[in-house]
C-alpha cells in the first residue's frame, strides 16, 4: 500500500502546531501590549539625545551664523543651539569654543541684531528707521543695545498670558518685555498668524516695526496660509 507523503506532512504539521504541551509555540504568541506598572500605566518611553528644538521659528536660522562662510562651522553652531537642553543655560550656551572669547548664544544673537537693525533704513512705513531704533529709539546704537532683546529671543519658548482670552498676536508677551509695547493678546502662536512677518518687524525695527494695533510693518513678501483653521479639525489644509 502506497503512502501519501503530502498527507503525512499535513498530519505531522497539525500534530506539532496544535499540541497543548508545546511551550515554544505558546511563548511566541504576541502579548496584548506593554507591561503596566503598579498603577496600571505603561512605562514612560526612553527619549534619546535631543536633536532639535524650535520654540520660535527661524530665530536660530536667522540670528545664528547666517553669514558664516564656513559651512561646517555654521552647521556645528546651529547644532549646538538645537542640542542645548537646559533652559536655564540657553543664553550662555557655547556655540563656538574656538573663538576668543568663546561665542555664546546671546552674544551671537546680539551681533546679528546689530546687523539687521540697519535693514529698515529708509523704509517708508517705519518711523525713525535705521540704526538705533532697535530695541527702542535710542540712536546711536552701542554694543549693549541689543543684549536685552537677544536674551529674550535666546529663551526659546513661547510665553502665554493666561489672564488674556484674545490670542491674535504672535510674541505679544515678548514684545511687551522687550519694547514696553502694550498688549491685549495672550501671546503664544496660532496656525493663522504670520510669525515670520512679526519676527522680521521685531528684529529689523523694534518698536517702529509695529502699527498702533501691533500689526507688523515689515514682511517677507509671502502671505500667510489661507487654508488653516484654529478651531476646526484637521486645522491644516492639504500639503503643498
C-alpha positions as CSV (number, residue, x, y, z in Angstrom):
1,X,0.0,0.0,0.0
2,X,1.5,3.3,-1.1
3,X,1.7,6.1,1.5
4,X,0.6,9.6,0.7
5,X,3.6,11.9,1.5
6,X,1.5,15.1,1.4
7,X,-1.0,13.6,3.9
8,X,1.8,12.6,6.2
9,X,3.3,16.1,6.1
10,X,-0.1,17.7,6.9
11,X,-0.7,15.3,9.8
12,X,2.8,16.0,11.2
13,X,2.4,19.8,11.0
14,X,-1.0,19.5,12.6
15,X,0.3,17.5,15.5
16,X,3.2,19.9,16.0
17,X,1.1,23.1,15.9
18,X,-1.9,22.0,17.9
19,X,-0.4,20.1,20.9
20,X,-1.1,21.8,24.3
21,X,2.3,20.7,25.6
22,X,4.4,22.8,23.1
23,X,5.8,25.7,25.2
24,X,7.7,27.2,22.2
25,X,4.6,28.0,20.3
26,X,2.7,29.5,23.2
27,X,5.7,31.6,24.3
28,X,6.0,33.0,20.8
29,X,2.4,34.5,20.8
30,X,2.4,38.3,20.9
31,X,1.3,39.9,24.2
32,X,-1.7,42.3,24.3
33,X,0.5,45.3,25.0
34,X,3.3,46.7,27.1
35,X,3.7,45.6,30.7
36,X,1.9,48.0,33.1
37,X,3.2,49.4,36.3
38,X,1.6,49.1,39.7
39,X,-0.8,51.9,38.9
40,X,-1.8,50.3,35.6
41,X,0.2,52.7,33.3
42,X,2.6,51.7,30.6
43,X,6.3,52.6,31.1
44,X,7.5,56.1,30.2
45,X,9.3,55.9,26.9
46,X,13.0,56.4,26.9
47,X,14.0,59.5,25.0
48,X,17.2,59.7,23.0
49,X,19.6,62.6,22.5
50,X,17.9,65.9,21.8
51,X,18.5,66.8,18.1
52,X,16.3,69.9,17.6
53,X,14.1,72.5,19.4
54,X,12.0,75.3,17.9
55,X,10.0,77.4,20.3
56,X,10.2,80.3,17.9
57,X,10.5,79.6,14.2
58,X,13.6,80.8,12.3
59,X,15.3,82.5,15.2
60,X,18.1,80.0,15.2
61,X,18.4,80.2,11.4
62,X,18.3,83.9,11.2
63,X,20.4,85.0,14.2
64,X,22.9,82.2,14.4
65,X,25.6,82.0,11.8
66,X,23.5,83.3,8.9
67,X,26.5,84.8,7.2
68,X,29.1,82.3,8.3
69,X,31.1,81.3,5.2
70,X,32.3,78.0,6.7
71,X,29.5,75.5,6.2
72,X,30.9,73.0,8.7
73,X,31.2,75.7,11.4
74,X,27.7,77.0,10.6
75,X,26.2,73.5,11.0
76,X,28.1,72.9,14.2
77,X,27.0,76.2,15.8
78,X,23.3,75.6,14.8
79,X,23.5,72.0,16.2
80,X,25.0,73.4,19.4
81,X,22.0,75.6,19.7
82,X,19.5,72.8,19.0
83,X,21.2,70.4,21.3
84,X,21.1,72.7,24.4
85,X,18.6,71.1,26.8
86,X,18.6,73.2,29.9
87,X,16.5,76.4,29.5
88,X,18.4,78.0,32.5
89,X,21.7,78.0,30.4
90,X,20.3,78.6,26.9
91,X,21.5,82.2,26.7
92,X,25.1,81.3,27.7
93,X,25.4,78.0,25.7
94,X,28.7,77.9,23.8
95,X,28.3,77.9,20.1
96,X,31.9,78.1,19.1
97,X,34.6,77.3,21.6
98,X,37.4,78.0,19.1
99,X,36.6,81.8,19.1
100,X,38.3,84.1,21.5
101,X,36.3,84.7,23.6
102,X,34.0,81.7,23.1
103,X,30.8,82.6,21.2
104,X,27.7,82.3,23.3
105,X,24.1,82.3,22.1
106,X,23.2,85.7,23.5
107,X,26.4,87.2,22.0
108,X,25.8,85.7,18.6
109,X,22.2,87.0,18.6
110,X,23.3,90.5,19.7
111,X,25.8,90.7,16.9
112,X,23.2,89.8,14.3
113,X,20.6,92.0,15.7
114,X,23.1,94.9,15.3
115,X,23.5,94.0,11.7
116,X,19.8,93.7,11.0
117,X,19.0,96.9,12.8
118,X,20.1,98.7,9.6
119,X,17.8,96.7,7.3
120,X,14.8,99.1,7.7
121,X,16.8,102.2,6.8
122,X,14.6,104.3,4.6
123,X,11.6,102.0,4.9
124,X,8.6,104.2,4.1
125,X,6.3,102.6,6.7
126,X,8.8,102.6,9.7
127,X,9.1,105.8,11.7
128,X,12.7,106.8,12.6
129,X,14.0,103.9,10.5
130,X,17.6,102.8,10.5
131,X,20.2,102.1,13.1
132,X,19.2,102.8,16.7
133,X,15.5,102.0,16.6
134,X,16.1,98.6,17.9
135,X,15.2,97.8,20.6
136,X,14.0,101.4,21.1
137,X,14.6,104.8,19.7
138,X,18.0,105.5,21.3
139,X,20.4,106.2,18.5
140,X,23.3,105.9,18.2
141,X,23.3,102.2,18.9
142,X,26.0,100.7,21.0
143,X,27.4,97.3,21.8
144,X,24.9,96.8,24.6
145,X,21.9,98.0,22.7
146,X,20.8,94.5,21.6
147,X,21.5,92.4,24.7
148,X,18.0,92.6,26.2
149,X,16.2,91.5,23.1
150,X,18.9,88.9,22.4
151,X,18.4,87.4,25.9
152,X,14.6,87.3,25.3
153,X,15.0,85.5,22.0
154,X,17.6,83.2,23.3
155,X,14.9,81.9,25.8
156,X,13.4,79.7,23.1
157,X,9.9,79.2,24.4
158,X,6.6,80.8,23.7
159,X,5.0,82.8,26.5
160,X,1.3,83.0,27.1
161,X,-0.6,85.4,29.4
162,X,-3.4,83.2,30.7
163,X,-5.2,86.2,32.0
164,X,-6.0,87.2,28.4
165,X,-8.6,85.5,26.4
166,X,-7.8,87.0,23.0
167,X,-4.9,85.3,21.2
168,X,-4.4,87.1,17.9
169,X,-0.8,88.4,18.2
170,X,2.4,86.3,18.0
171,X,5.1,87.4,20.5
172,X,2.7,89.7,22.3
173,X,4.2,89.0,25.8
174,X,7.8,89.1,24.4
175,X,7.1,92.5,22.7
176,X,5.9,93.9,26.0
177,X,9.0,92.6,27.8
178,X,11.5,93.8,25.1
179,X,9.9,97.1,24.0
180,X,7.3,98.0,26.5
181,X,4.6,97.5,23.9
182,X,1.2,97.4,25.4
183,X,-0.8,94.3,24.5
184,X,-4.3,92.7,24.9
185,X,-3.4,89.4,23.3
186,X,-2.4,86.3,25.3
187,X,0.6,85.8,23.0
188,X,1.7,82.3,22.1
189,X,1.2,81.3,18.5
190,X,-1.8,80.1,16.4
191,X,-1.8,78.5,13.0
192,X,-3.3,81.5,11.2
193,X,-0.6,84.0,12.3
194,X,2.2,85.1,10.0
195,X,5.1,84.5,12.5
196,X,7.9,85.5,10.1
197,X,6.5,89.0,9.4
198,X,6.3,89.6,13.2
199,X,9.8,88.3,13.7
200,X,11.2,90.4,10.9
201,X,9.5,93.5,12.2
202,X,10.9,92.9,15.7
203,X,14.4,92.2,14.6
204,X,14.7,94.9,11.9
205,X,12.8,97.8,13.5
206,X,12.0,97.1,17.1
207,X,9.0,99.2,18.3
208,X,9.0,101.0,15.0
209,X,8.2,97.8,13.2
210,X,4.6,97.7,14.5
211,X,1.5,99.8,14.0
212,X,-0.5,101.2,16.9
213,X,-2.5,98.0,16.7
214,X,0.7,95.9,17.0
215,X,0.5,94.6,13.4
216,X,3.9,94.0,11.8
217,X,5.1,96.6,9.3
218,X,7.8,94.5,7.7
219,X,7.1,91.3,5.8
220,X,8.8,88.6,3.8
221,X,6.5,89.1,0.8
222,X,4.8,85.8,1.4
223,X,1.2,85.8,2.6
224,X,0.1,83.7,5.5
225,X,-1.6,80.4,4.6
226,X,-5.3,80.7,3.9
227,X,-6.0,77.0,4.3
228,X,-5.6,76.7,8.0
229,X,-8.1,77.0,10.8
230,X,-7.5,77.5,14.5
231,X,-10.8,75.9,15.6
232,X,-11.8,73.2,13.2
233,X,-10.1,69.8,12.7
234,X,-7.9,68.9,10.9
235,X,-6.7,72.5,11.3
236,X,-4.2,72.3,8.4
237,X,-5.0,72.3,4.7
238,X,-3.8,69.9,2.0
239,X,0.0,69.6,1.6
240,X,1.5,72.0,-1.0
